[in-house]
Amino acid sequence: MKFKIIFTKTFEKNLKRLTITEQKQVAEQLKILQINPYHPSLRTKKTKGFEGLFECSVNMDIRIPWPYEGSDIITLDIGHHSIVDKL
């Protein structure tokens, strides 16, 4: 089953702030996320302190937090490791 990924304006805005190399890494990880949100390379985990919120890793520094909405994944934001602290 493929998940539909919905991009928020915040995600799109902050994605543009990343380097080209980081943007390419994001694109690859989003392909994996769409097919298997728990693929080992994503290091997906529940976000502490938030009900129903998950986060995955693009690399060792960049994170994408998201909730599920049915079978959709809503990308709330993207950024460096501290991004989750700003939610």
Stockholm file with secondary structure:
# STOCKHOLM 1.0

chainA/1-87         MKFKIIFTKTFEKNLKRLTITEQKQVAEQLKILQINPYHPSLRTKKTKGFEGLFECSVNMDIRIPWPYEGSDIITLDIGHHSIVDKL
#=GR chainA/1-87 SS CCCEEEECHHHHHHHHTSCHHHHHHHHHHHHHHHHCTTCGGGCCEECTTSTTEEEEESSSSEEEEEEEETTEEEECCCEEGGGGGGC
#=GC SS_cons        CCCEEEECHHHHHHHHTSCHHHHHHHHHHHHHHHHCTTCGGGCCEECTTSTTEEEEESSSSEEEEEEEETTEEEECCCEEGGGGGGC
//
